[in-house]
């Protein structure tokens, strides 16, 4: 198991979703969190610019 392996459970996804019907959106939200973490870890965040609502929420409001 590497440092980037993640074992997602239904309960973990439900913390990111208002209901069980929105688990697909929750999976995307978690995937975005993991991608951003990886970009920070490899030092690419100093070279990137993000724009849009998702970027604003992720960087200023944090993972929800």
PDB file of N, CA, C, O and CB in Angstrom:
ATOM      1  N   UNK A   1       0.844  -1.177   0.000  1.00  0.00           N
ATOM      2  CA  UNK A   1       0.000   0.000   0.000  1.00  0.00           C
ATOM      3  C   UNK A   1       0.891   1.243   0.000  1.00  0.00           C
ATOM      4  O   UNK A   1       1.773   1.371   0.848  1.00  0.00           O
ATOM      5  CB  UNK A   1      -0.961  -0.003   1.222  1.00  0.00           C
ATOM      6  N   UNK A   2       0.665   2.157  -0.945  1.00  0.00           N
ATOM      7  CA  UNK A   2       1.455   3.377  -1.009  1.00  0.00           C
ATOM      8  C   UNK A   2       0.779   4.477  -0.189  1.00  0.00           C
ATOM      9  O   UNK A   2      -0.325   4.293   0.323  1.00  0.00           O
ATOM     10  CB  UNK A   2       1.647   3.828  -2.476  1.00  0.00           C
ATOM     11  N   UNK A   3       1.454   5.621  -0.074  1.00  0.00           N
ATOM     12  CA  UNK A   3       0.889   6.721   0.694  1.00  0.00           C
ATOM     13  C   UNK A   3      -0.353   7.314   0.029  1.00  0.00           C
ATOM     14  O   UNK A   3      -1.096   8.057   0.670  1.00  0.00           O
ATOM     15  CB  UNK A   3       1.931   7.801   0.889  1.00  0.00           C
ATOM     16  N   UNK A   4      -0.587   6.998  -1.237  1.00  0.00           N
ATOM     17  CA  UNK A   4      -1.734   7.543  -1.948  1.00  0.00           C
ATOM     18  C   UNK A   4      -2.900   6.564  -2.053  1.00  0.00           C
ATOM     19  O   UNK A   4      -3.942   6.911  -2.609  1.00  0.00           O
ATOM     20  CB  UNK A   4      -1.316   7.968  -3.320  1.00  0.00           C
ATOM     21  N   UNK A   5      -2.747   5.373  -1.539  1.00  0.00           N
ATOM     22  CA  UNK A   5      -3.858   4.431  -1.543  1.00  0.00           C
ATOM     23  C   UNK A   5      -4.913   4.891  -0.545  1.00  0.00           C
ATOM     24  O   UNK A   5      -4.598   5.261   0.586  1.00  0.00           O
ATOM     25  CB  UNK A   5      -3.372   2.998  -1.208  1.00  0.00           C
ATOM     26  N   UNK A   6      -6.153   4.862  -0.975  1.00  0.00           N
ATOM     27  CA  UNK A   6      -7.258   5.288  -0.125  1.00  0.00           C
ATOM     28  C   UNK A   6      -8.330   4.217  -0.169  1.00  0.00           C
ATOM     29  O   UNK A   6      -8.720   3.749  -1.239  1.00  0.00           O
ATOM     30  CB  UNK A   6      -7.825   6.669  -0.574  1.00  0.00           C
ATOM     31  N   UNK A   7      -8.792   3.844   0.983  1.00  0.00           N
ATOM     32  CA  UNK A   7      -9.868   2.867   1.079  1.00  0.00           C
ATOM     33  C   UNK A   7     -11.163   3.613   1.378  1.00  0.00           C
ATOM     34  O   UNK A   7     -11.463   3.921   2.531  1.00  0.00           O
ATOM     35  CB  UNK A   7      -9.568   1.793   2.177  1.00  0.00           C
ATOM     36  N   UNK A   8     -11.932   3.903   0.318  1.00  0.00           N
ATOM     37  CA  UNK A   8     -13.176   4.644   0.495  1.00  0.00           C
ATOM     38  C   UNK A   8     -14.294   3.711   0.928  1.00  0.00           C
ATOM     39  O   UNK A   8     -14.453   2.617   0.388  1.00  0.00           O
ATOM     40  CB  UNK A   8     -13.561   5.370  -0.797  1.00  0.00           C
ATOM     41  N   UNK A   9     -15.047   4.151   1.887  1.00  0.00           N
ATOM     42  CA  UNK A   9     -16.219   3.398   2.327  1.00  0.00           C
ATOM     43  C   UNK A   9     -17.471   4.208   2.003  1.00  0.00           C
ATOM     44  O   UNK A   9     -17.397   5.405   1.727  1.00  0.00           O
ATOM     45  CB  UNK A   9     -16.142   3.075   3.854  1.00  0.00           C
ATOM     46  N   UNK A  10     -18.581   3.558   2.038  1.00  0.00           N
ATOM     47  CA  UNK A  10     -19.864   4.243   1.816  1.00  0.00           C
ATOM     48  C   UNK A  10     -20.047   5.353   2.853  1.00  0.00           C
ATOM     49  O   UNK A  10     -20.536   6.434   2.525  1.00  0.00           O
ATOM     50  CB  UNK A  10     -21.052   3.233   1.885  1.00  0.00           C
ATOM     51  N   UNK A  11     -19.658   5.092   4.093  1.00  0.00           N
ATOM     52  CA  UNK A  11     -19.788   6.090   5.160  1.00  0.00           C
ATOM     53  C   UNK A  11     -18.935   7.323   4.853  1.00  0.00           C
ATOM     54  O   UNK A  11     -19.366   8.452   5.085  1.00  0.00           O
ATOM     55  CB  UNK A  11     -19.378   5.483   6.522  1.00  0.00           C
ATOM     56  N   UNK A  12     -17.731   7.103   4.334  1.00  0.00           N
ATOM     57  CA  UNK A  12     -16.870   8.231   3.970  1.00  0.00           C
ATOM     58  C   UNK A  12     -17.530   9.071   2.885  1.00  0.00           C
ATOM     59  O   UNK A  12     -17.529  10.299   2.968  1.00  0.00           O
ATOM     60  CB  UNK A  12     -15.491   7.733   3.495  1.00  0.00           C
ATOM     61  N   UNK A  13     -18.085   8.433   1.884  1.00  0.00           N
ATOM     62  CA  UNK A  13     -18.751   9.170   0.808  1.00  0.00           C
ATOM     63  C   UNK A  13     -19.987   9.911   1.308  1.00  0.00           C
ATOM     64  O   UNK A  13     -20.273  11.022   0.862  1.00  0.00           O
ATOM     65  CB  UNK A  13     -19.141   8.219  -0.316  1.00  0.00           C
ATOM     66  N   UNK A  14     -20.713   9.298   2.229  1.00  0.00           N
ATOM     67  CA  UNK A  14     -21.921   9.935   2.748  1.00  0.00           C
ATOM     68  C   UNK A  14     -21.606  11.209   3.527  1.00  0.00           C
ATOM     69  O   UNK A  14     -22.460  12.088   3.637  1.00  0.00           O
ATOM     70  CB  UNK A  14     -22.682   8.964   3.635  1.00  0.00           C
ATOM     71  N   UNK A  15     -20.388  11.321   4.070  1.00  0.00           N
ATOM     72  CA  UNK A  15     -19.992  12.567   4.746  1.00  0.00           C
ATOM     73  C   UNK A  15     -19.854  13.705   3.740  1.00  0.00           C
ATOM     74  O   UNK A  15     -19.921  14.875   4.116  1.00  0.00           O
ATOM     75  CB  UNK A  15     -18.664  12.373   5.512  1.00  0.00           C
ATOM     76  N   UNK A  16     -19.662  13.373   2.466  1.00  0.00           N
ATOM     77  CA  UNK A  16     -19.527  14.381   1.410  1.00  0.00           C
ATOM     78  C   UNK A  16     -20.814  14.549   0.623  1.00  0.00           C
ATOM     79  O   UNK A  16     -20.848  15.328  -0.330  1.00  0.00           O
ATOM     80  CB  UNK A  16     -18.396  14.010   0.467  1.00  0.00           C
ATOM     81  N   UNK A  17     -21.862  13.849   0.987  1.00  0.00           N
ATOM     82  CA  UNK A  17     -23.098  13.871   0.202  1.00  0.00           C
ATOM     83  C   UNK A  17     -24.286  14.173   1.102  1.00  0.00           C
ATOM     84  O   UNK A  17     -24.353  13.677   2.227  1.00  0.00           O
ATOM     85  CB  UNK A  17     -23.307  12.528  -0.528  1.00  0.00           C
ATOM     86  N   UNK A  18     -25.213  14.972   0.624  1.00  0.00           N
ATOM     87  CA  UNK A  18     -26.407  15.245   1.421  1.00  0.00           C
ATOM     88  C   UNK A  18     -27.358  14.046   1.501  1.00  0.00           C
ATOM     89  O   UNK A  18     -28.178  13.964   2.415  1.00  0.00           O
ATOM     90  CB  UNK A  18     -27.141  16.435   0.844  1.00  0.00           C
ATOM     91  N   UNK A  19     -27.248  13.121   0.547  1.00  0.00           N
ATOM     92  CA  UNK A  19     -28.115  11.944   0.556  1.00  0.00           C
ATOM     93  C   UNK A  19     -27.436  10.805  -0.197  1.00  0.00           C
ATOM     94  O   UNK A  19     -26.460  11.016  -0.918  1.00  0.00           O
ATOM     95  CB  UNK A  19     -29.497  12.267  -0.074  1.00  0.00           C
ATOM     96  N   UNK A  20     -27.956   9.618  -0.021  1.00  0.00           N
ATOM     97  CA  UNK A  20     -27.398   8.454  -0.712  1.00  0.00           C
ATOM     98  C   UNK A  20     -27.557   8.580  -2.228  1.00  0.00           C
ATOM     99  O   UNK A  20     -26.805   7.956  -2.977  1.00  0.00           O
ATOM    100  CB  UNK A  20     -28.076   7.167  -0.218  1.00  0.00           C
ATOM    101  N   UNK A  21     -28.516   9.370  -2.687  1.00  0.00           N
ATOM    102  CA  UNK A  21     -28.725   9.543  -4.120  1.00  0.00           C
ATOM    103  C   UNK A  21     -27.611  10.365  -4.768  1.00  0.00           C
ATOM    104  O   UNK A  21     -27.460  10.335  -5.989  1.00  0.00           O
ATOM    105  CB  UNK A  21     -30.066  10.207  -4.372  1.00  0.00           C
ATOM    106  N   UNK A  22     -26.840  11.088  -3.983  1.00  0.00           N
ATOM    107  CA  UNK A  22     -25.795  11.935  -4.558  1.00  0.00           C
ATOM    108  C   UNK A  22     -24.395  11.368  -4.314  1.00  0.00           C
ATOM    109  O   UNK A  22     -23.427  12.125  -4.240  1.00  0.00           O
ATOM    110  CB  UNK A  22     -25.889  13.341  -3.981  1.00  0.00           C
ATOM    111  N   UNK A  23     -24.283  10.057  -4.190  1.00  0.00           N
ATOM    112  CA  UNK A  23     -22.976   9.444  -3.954  1.00  0.00           C
ATOM    113  C   UNK A  23     -22.021   9.658  -5.118  1.00  0.00           C
ATOM    114  O   UNK A  23     -20.810   9.733  -4.911  1.00  0.00           O
ATOM    115  CB  UNK A  23     -23.136   7.963  -3.693  1.00  0.00           C
ATOM    116  N   UNK A  24     -22.540   9.758  -6.343  1.00  0.00           N
ATOM    117  CA  UNK A  24     -21.675  10.022  -7.497  1.00  0.00           C
ATOM    118  C   UNK A  24     -20.995  11.377  -7.373  1.00  0.00           C
ATOM    119  O   UNK A  24     -19.803  11.505  -7.655  1.00  0.00           O
ATOM    120  CB  UNK A  24     -22.482   9.959  -8.798  1.00  0.00           C
ATOM    121  N   UNK A  25     -21.743  12.383  -6.955  1.00  0.00           N
ATOM    122  CA  UNK A  25     -21.172  13.714  -6.746  1.00  0.00           C
ATOM    123  C   UNK A  25     -20.171  13.682  -5.594  1.00  0.00           C
ATOM    124  O   UNK A  25     -19.149  14.366  -5.640  1.00  0.00           O
ATOM    125  CB  UNK A  25     -22.287  14.750  -6.462  1.00  0.00           C
ATOM    126  N   UNK A  26     -20.459  12.896  -4.572  1.00  0.00           N
ATOM    127  CA  UNK A  26     -19.544  12.774  -3.441  1.00  0.00           C
ATOM    128  C   UNK A  26     -18.234  12.126  -3.871  1.00  0.00           C
ATOM    129  O   UNK A  26     -17.163  12.526  -3.414  1.00  0.00           O
ATOM    130  CB  UNK A  26     -20.191  11.962  -2.313  1.00  0.00           C
ATOM    131  N   UNK A  27     -18.313  11.143  -4.735  1.00  0.00           N
ATOM    132  CA  UNK A  27     -17.105  10.484  -5.230  1.00  0.00           C
ATOM    133  C   UNK A  27     -16.232  11.477  -6.003  1.00  0.00           C
ATOM    134  O   UNK A  27     -15.009  11.471  -5.861  1.00  0.00           O
ATOM    135  CB  UNK A  27     -17.474   9.281  -6.128  1.00  0.00           C
ATOM    136  N   UNK A  28     -16.849  12.314  -6.804  1.00  0.00           N
ATOM    137  CA  UNK A  28     -16.108  13.345  -7.539  1.00  0.00           C
ATOM    138  C   UNK A  28     -15.462  14.324  -6.565  1.00  0.00           C
ATOM    139  O   UNK A  28     -14.314  14.724  -6.759  1.00  0.00           O
ATOM    140  CB  UNK A  28     -17.039  14.097  -8.518  1.00  0.00           C
ATOM    141  N   UNK A  29     -16.186  14.711  -5.525  1.00  0.00           N
ATOM    142  CA  UNK A  29     -15.662  15.637  -4.527  1.00  0.00           C
ATOM    143  C   UNK A  29     -14.435  15.047  -3.820  1.00  0.00           C
ATOM    144  O   UNK A  29     -13.433  15.736  -3.632  1.00  0.00           O
ATOM    145  CB  UNK A  29     -16.752  15.983  -3.500  1.00  0.00           C
ATOM    146  N   UNK A  30     -14.518  13.791  -3.438  1.00  0.00           N
ATOM    147  CA  UNK A  30     -13.390  13.123  -2.775  1.00  0.00           C
ATOM    148  C   UNK A  30     -12.215  13.001  -3.748  1.00  0.00           C
ATOM    149  O   UNK A  30     -11.066  13.217  -3.362  1.00  0.00           O
ATOM    150  CB  UNK A  30     -13.811  11.716  -2.251  1.00  0.00           C
ATOM    151  N   UNK A  31     -12.496  12.659  -4.996  1.00  0.00           N
ATOM    152  CA  UNK A  31     -11.428  12.546  -5.989  1.00  0.00           C
ATOM    153  C   UNK A  31     -10.715  13.884  -6.179  1.00  0.00           C
ATOM    154  O   UNK A  31      -9.494  13.918  -6.331  1.00  0.00           O
ATOM    155  CB  UNK A  31     -11.994  12.052  -7.331  1.00  0.00           C
ATOM    156  N   UNK A  32     -11.467  14.981  -6.170  1.00  0.00           N
ATOM    157  CA  UNK A  32     -10.848  16.308  -6.275  1.00  0.00           C
ATOM    158  C   UNK A  32      -9.947  16.583  -5.078  1.00  0.00           C
ATOM    159  O   UNK A  32      -8.849  17.116  -5.239  1.00  0.00           O
ATOM    160  CB  UNK A  32     -11.926  17.400  -6.383  1.00  0.00           C
ATOM    161  N   UNK A  33     -10.398  16.226  -3.886  1.00  0.00           N
ATOM    162  CA  UNK A  33      -9.570  16.405  -2.684  1.00  0.00           C
ATOM    163  C   UNK A  33      -8.268  15.633  -2.805  1.00  0.00           C
ATOM    164  O   UNK A  33      -7.198  16.155  -2.492  1.00  0.00           O
ATOM    165  CB  UNK A  33     -10.333  15.954  -1.427  1.00  0.00           C
ATOM    166  N   UNK A  34      -8.357  14.392  -3.260  1.00  0.00           N
ATOM    167  CA  UNK A  34      -7.160  13.558  -3.380  1.00  0.00           C
ATOM    168  C   UNK A  34      -6.209  14.088  -4.449  1.00  0.00           C
ATOM    169  O   UNK A  34      -4.992  14.070  -4.263  1.00  0.00           O
ATOM    170  CB  UNK A  34      -7.551  12.118  -3.703  1.00  0.00           C
ATOM    171  N   UNK A  35      -6.759  14.557  -5.560  1.00  0.00           N
ATOM    172  CA  UNK A  35      -5.925  15.130  -6.606  1.00  0.00           C
ATOM    173  C   UNK A  35      -5.207  16.378  -6.111  1.00  0.00           C
ATOM    174  O   UNK A  35      -4.012  16.544  -6.357  1.00  0.00           O
ATOM    175  CB  UNK A  35      -6.767  15.459  -7.834  1.00  0.00           C
ATOM    176  N   UNK A  36      -5.922  17.251  -5.419  1.00  0.00           N
ATOM    177  CA  UNK A  36      -5.298  18.459  -4.885  1.00  0.00           C
ATOM    178  C   UNK A  36      -4.204  18.117  -3.883  1.00  0.00           C
ATOM    179  O   UNK A  36      -3.152  18.756  -3.875  1.00  0.00           O
ATOM    180  CB  UNK A  36      -6.348  19.354  -4.229  1.00  0.00           C
ATOM    181  N   UNK A  37      -4.436  17.123  -3.046  1.00  0.00           N
ATOM    182  CA  UNK A  37      -3.418  16.700  -2.084  1.00  0.00           C
ATOM    183  C   UNK A  37      -2.172  16.225  -2.813  1.00  0.00           C
ATOM    184  O   UNK A  37      -1.051  16.543  -2.415  1.00  0.00           O
ATOM    185  CB  UNK A  37      -3.959  15.585  -1.170  1.00  0.00           C
ATOM    186  N   UNK A  38      -2.372  15.463  -3.882  1.00  0.00           N
ATOM    187  CA  UNK A  38      -1.239  14.963  -4.652  1.00  0.00           C
ATOM    188  C   UNK A  38      -0.472  16.104  -5.317  1.00  0.00           C
ATOM    189  O   UNK A  38       0.758  16.091  -5.332  1.00  0.00           O
ATOM    190  CB  UNK A  38      -1.715  13.968  -5.707  1.00  0.00           C
ATOM    191  N   UNK A  39      -1.175  17.078  -5.860  1.00  0.00           N
ATOM    192  CA  UNK A  39      -0.516  18.219  -6.492  1.00  0.00           C
ATOM    193  C   UNK A  39       0.326  19.009  -5.490  1.00  0.00           C
ATOM    194  O   UNK A  39       1.411  19.482  -5.827  1.00  0.00           O
ATOM    195  CB  UNK A  39      -1.554  19.136  -7.136  1.00  0.00           C
ATOM    196  N   UNK A  40      -0.165  19.149  -4.275  1.00  0.00           N
ATOM    197  CA  UNK A  40       0.612  19.808  -3.223  1.00  0.00           C
ATOM    198  C   UNK A  40       1.836  18.979  -2.888  1.00  0.00           C
ATOM    199  O   UNK A  40       2.939  19.515  -2.778  1.00  0.00           O
ATOM    200  CB  UNK A  40      -0.245  20.031  -1.961  1.00  0.00           C
ATOM    201  N   UNK A  41       1.654  17.683  -2.724  1.00  0.00           N
ATOM    202  CA  UNK A  41       2.755  16.788  -2.333  1.00  0.00           C
ATOM    203  C   UNK A  41       3.895  16.780  -3.343  1.00  0.00           C
ATOM    204  O   UNK A  41       5.059  16.675  -2.956  1.00  0.00           O
ATOM    205  CB  UNK A  41       2.235  15.377  -2.156  1.00  0.00           C
ATOM    206  N   UNK A  42       3.577  16.891  -4.638  1.00  0.00           N
ATOM    207  CA  UNK A  42       4.640  16.846  -5.649  1.00  0.00           C
ATOM    208  C   UNK A  42       5.143  18.238  -6.021  1.00  0.00           C
ATOM    209  O   UNK A  42       5.985  18.372  -6.910  1.00  0.00           O
ATOM    210  CB  UNK A  42       4.143  16.133  -6.897  1.00  0.00           C
ATOM    211  N   UNK A  43       4.635  19.278  -5.349  1.00  0.00           N
ATOM    212  CA  UNK A  43       5.145  20.628  -5.531  1.00  0.00           C
ATOM    213  C   UNK A  43       4.649  21.380  -6.743  1.00  0.00           C
ATOM    214  O   UNK A  43       5.302  22.326  -7.182  1.00  0.00           O
ATOM    215  CB  UNK A  43       6.577  20.576  -5.594  1.00  0.00           C
ATOM    216  N   UNK A  44       3.515  20.992  -7.299  1.00  0.00           N
ATOM    217  CA  UNK A  44       3.004  21.671  -8.497  1.00  0.00           C
ATOM    218  C   UNK A  44       2.091  22.855  -8.217  1.00  0.00           C
ATOM    219  O   UNK A  44       1.773  23.608  -9.138  1.00  0.00           O
ATOM    220  CB  UNK A  44       2.269  20.695  -9.336  1.00  0.00           C
ATOM    221  N   UNK A  45       1.666  23.039  -6.990  1.00  0.00           N
ATOM    222  CA  UNK A  45       0.698  24.098  -6.714  1.00  0.00           C
ATOM    223  C   UNK A  45       1.255  25.493  -6.967  1.00  0.00           C
ATOM    224  O   UNK A  45       0.489  26.412  -7.257  1.00  0.00           O
ATOM    225  CB  UNK A  45       0.227  23.997  -5.290  1.00  0.00           C
ATOM    226  N   UNK A  46       2.570  25.675  -6.863  1.00  0.00           N
ATOM    227  CA  UNK A  46       3.162  26.981  -7.144  1.00  0.00           C
ATOM    228  C   UNK A  46       3.115  27.326  -8.624  1.00  0.00           C
ATOM    229  O   UNK A  46       3.286  28.488  -8.994  1.00  0.00           O
ATOM    230  CB  UNK A  46       4.593  27.018  -6.658  1.00  0.00           C
ATOM    231  N   UNK A  47       2.887  26.334  -9.473  1.00  0.00           N
ATOM    232  CA  UNK A  47       2.888  26.534 -10.917  1.00  0.00           C
ATOM    233  C   UNK A  47       1.490  26.595 -11.529  1.00  0.00           C
ATOM    234  O   UNK A  47       1.354  26.859 -12.723  1.00  0.00           O
ATOM    235  CB  UNK A  47       3.665  25.439 -11.570  1.00  0.00           C
ATOM    236  N   UNK A  48       0.459  26.356 -10.735  1.00  0.00           N
ATOM    237  CA  UNK A  48      -0.895  26.226 -11.265  1.00  0.00           C
ATOM    238  C   UNK A  48      -1.789  27.380 -10.847  1.00  0.00           C
ATOM    239  O   UNK A  48      -1.582  28.010  -9.810  1.00  0.00           O
ATOM    240  CB  UNK A  48      -1.505  24.924 -10.813  1.00  0.00           C
ATOM    241  N   UNK A  49      -2.794  27.642 -11.684  1.00  0.00           N
ATOM    242  CA  UNK A  49      -3.819  28.624 -11.377  1.00  0.00           C
ATOM    243  C   UNK A  49      -5.160  27.937 -11.573  1.00  0.00           C
ATOM    244  O   UNK A  49      -5.379  27.272 -12.585  1.00  0.00           O
ATOM    245  CB  UNK A  49      -3.687  29.910 -12.275  1.00  0.00           C
ATOM    246  N   UNK A  50      -6.054  28.094 -10.613  1.00  0.00           N
ATOM    247  CA  UNK A  50      -7.393  27.518 -10.704  1.00  0.00           C
ATOM    248  C   UNK A  50      -8.407  28.651 -10.725  1.00  0.00           C
ATOM    249  O   UNK A  50      -8.194  29.700 -10.119  1.00  0.00           O
ATOM    250  CB  UNK A  50      -7.673  26.543  -9.520  1.00  0.00           C
ATOM    251  N   UNK A  51      -9.511  28.429 -11.428  1.00  0.00           N
ATOM    252  CA  UNK A  51     -10.585  29.413 -11.410  1.00  0.00           C
ATOM    253  C   UNK A  51     -11.908  28.671 -11.404  1.00  0.00           C
ATOM    254  O   UNK A  51     -11.981  27.500 -11.775  1.00  0.00           O
ATOM    255  CB  UNK A  51     -10.492  30.384 -12.624  1.00  0.00           C
ATOM    256  N   UNK A  52     -12.933  29.356 -10.987  1.00  0.00           N
ATOM    257  CA  UNK A  52     -14.265  28.769 -10.986  1.00  0.00           C
ATOM    258  C   UNK A  52     -14.763  28.457  -9.591  1.00  0.00           C
ATOM    259  O   UNK A  52     -14.026  28.554  -8.609  1.00  0.00           O
ATOM    260  CB  UNK A  52     -14.274  27.522 -11.811  1.00  0.00           C
ATOM    261  N   UNK A  53     -16.029  28.082  -9.524  1.00  0.00           N
ATOM    262  CA  UNK A  53     -16.684  27.833  -8.244  1.00  0.00           C
ATOM    263  C   UNK A  53     -16.083  26.711  -7.434  1.00  0.00           C
ATOM    264  O   UNK A  53     -15.920  26.846  -6.222  1.00  0.00           O
ATOM    265  CB  UNK A  53     -18.101  27.541  -8.469  1.00  0.00           C
ATOM    266  N   UNK A  54     -15.747  25.603  -8.077  1.00  0.00           N
ATOM    267  CA  UNK A  54     -15.167  24.479  -7.348  1.00  0.00           C
ATOM    268  C   UNK A  54     -13.827  24.866  -6.757  1.00  0.00           C
ATOM    269  O   UNK A  54     -13.532  24.517  -5.614  1.00  0.00           O
ATOM    270  CB  UNK A  54     -15.011  23.263  -8.263  1.00  0.00           C
ATOM    271  N   UNK A  55     -13.010  25.581  -7.516  1.00  0.00           N
ATOM    272  CA  UNK A  55     -11.705  26.014  -7.014  1.00  0.00           C
ATOM    273  C   UNK A  55     -11.885  26.926  -5.811  1.00  0.00           C
ATOM    274  O   UNK A  55     -11.181  26.785  -4.811  1.00  0.00           O
ATOM    275  CB  UNK A  55     -10.903  26.735  -8.118  1.00  0.00           C
ATOM    276  N   UNK A  56     -12.817  27.855  -5.904  1.00  0.00           N
ATOM    277  CA  UNK A  56     -13.059  28.758  -4.782  1.00  0.00           C
ATOM    278  C   UNK A  56     -13.492  27.992  -3.545  1.00  0.00           C
ATOM    279  O   UNK A  56     -13.013  28.267  -2.445  1.00  0.00           O
ATOM    280  CB  UNK A  56     -14.113  29.795  -5.149  1.00  0.00           C
ATOM    281  N   UNK A  57     -14.389  27.038  -3.713  1.00  0.00           N
ATOM    282  CA  UNK A  57     -14.876  26.279  -2.564  1.00  0.00           C
ATOM    283  C   UNK A  57     -13.761  25.426  -1.954  1.00  0.00           C
ATOM    284  O   UNK A  57     -13.613  25.379  -0.733  1.00  0.00           O
ATOM    285  CB  UNK A  57     -16.056  25.389  -2.976  1.00  0.00           C
ATOM    286  N   UNK A  58     -12.988  24.761  -2.789  1.00  0.00           N
ATOM    287  CA  UNK A  58     -11.937  23.875  -2.294  1.00  0.00           C
ATOM    288  C   UNK A  58     -10.834  24.643  -1.582  1.00  0.00           C
ATOM    289  O   UNK A  58     -10.369  24.220  -0.523  1.00  0.00           O
ATOM    290  CB  UNK A  58     -11.347  23.075  -3.439  1.00  0.00           C
ATOM    291  N   UNK A  59     -10.415  25.760  -2.148  1.00  0.00           N
ATOM    292  CA  UNK A  59      -9.275  26.471  -1.586  1.00  0.00           C
ATOM    293  C   UNK A  59      -9.639  27.433  -0.467  1.00  0.00           C
ATOM    294  O   UNK A  59      -8.827  27.663   0.430  1.00  0.00           O
ATOM    295  CB  UNK A  59      -8.580  27.218  -2.660  1.00  0.00           C
ATOM    296  N   UNK A  60     -10.827  27.993  -0.497  1.00  0.00           N
ATOM    297  CA  UNK A  60     -11.188  28.966   0.527  1.00  0.00           C
ATOM    298  C   UNK A  60     -12.108  28.395   1.595  1.00  0.00           C
ATOM    299  O   UNK A  60     -12.047  28.824   2.748  1.00  0.00           O
ATOM    300  CB  UNK A  60     -11.840  30.152  -0.110  1.00  0.00           C
ATOM    301  N   UNK A  61     -12.947  27.454   1.244  1.00  0.00           N
ATOM    302  CA  UNK A  61     -13.862  26.872   2.226  1.00  0.00           C
ATOM    303  C   UNK A  61     -13.356  25.539   2.738  1.00  0.00           C
ATOM    304  O   UNK A  61     -13.813  25.072   3.781  1.00  0.00           O
ATOM    305  CB  UNK A  61     -15.245  26.699   1.625  1.00  0.00           C
ATOM    306  N   UNK A  62     -12.425  24.914   2.034  1.00  0.00           N
ATOM    307  CA  UNK A  62     -11.907  23.616   2.445  1.00  0.00           C
ATOM    308  C   UNK A  62     -12.803  22.489   1.973  1.00  0.00           C
ATOM    309  O   UNK A  62     -13.873  22.714   1.408  1.00  0.00           O
ATOM    310  CB  UNK A  62     -11.756  23.561   3.951  1.00  0.00           C
ATOM    311  N   UNK A  63     -12.349  21.290   2.213  1.00  0.00           N
ATOM    312  CA  UNK A  63     -13.152  20.120   1.871  1.00  0.00           C
ATOM    313  C   UNK A  63     -14.363  20.092   2.779  1.00  0.00           C
ATOM    314  O   UNK A  63     -14.246  20.356   3.975  1.00  0.00           O
ATOM    315  CB  UNK A  63     -12.329  18.805   1.997  1.00  0.00           C
ATOM    316  N   UNK A  64     -15.526  19.774   2.228  1.00  0.00           N
ATOM    317  CA  UNK A  64     -16.742  19.803   3.020  1.00  0.00           C
ATOM    318  C   UNK A  64     -17.189  18.421   3.390  1.00  0.00           C
ATOM    319  O   UNK A  64     -18.207  18.261   4.063  1.00  0.00           O
ATOM    320  CB  UNK A  64     -17.834  20.512   2.284  1.00  0.00           C
TER     321      UNK A  64
END
